[in-house]
Amino acid sequence: MKQRKFSEEQILGLLQDAKKGEKPIEELCREAGCSTASFSTWKAKYGDATMIETRRLRQLERENERLLKLVGQQRLELEGMKELLSKKR
């Protein structure tokens, strides 16, 4: 898995600096060592989120992933049981 160059704290800090409007976005990106395309992606993903909201989002995404795996496993078990019962008849 690809390692991230920037932590969420750094990304949110950069977004907050851009929101202040003291420097142009291009200059902020150059100082941080990222591209303006990355900045746009981060802005679309995080928007005006705070660090607490970001952590909560990450926690919900992990929980959602876990629940989707459980549902998938249950579905496979049900299909297997239906197949087994239909063969017995």
Protein Blocks (a to p, Z undefined) as FASTA:
>chain_A
ZZdfbdfklmmmmmmmmmnomacfklmmmmnopafklmmmmmmmnmmacfklmmmmmmmm
mmmmmmmmmmmmmmmmmmmmmmmmmmmZZ
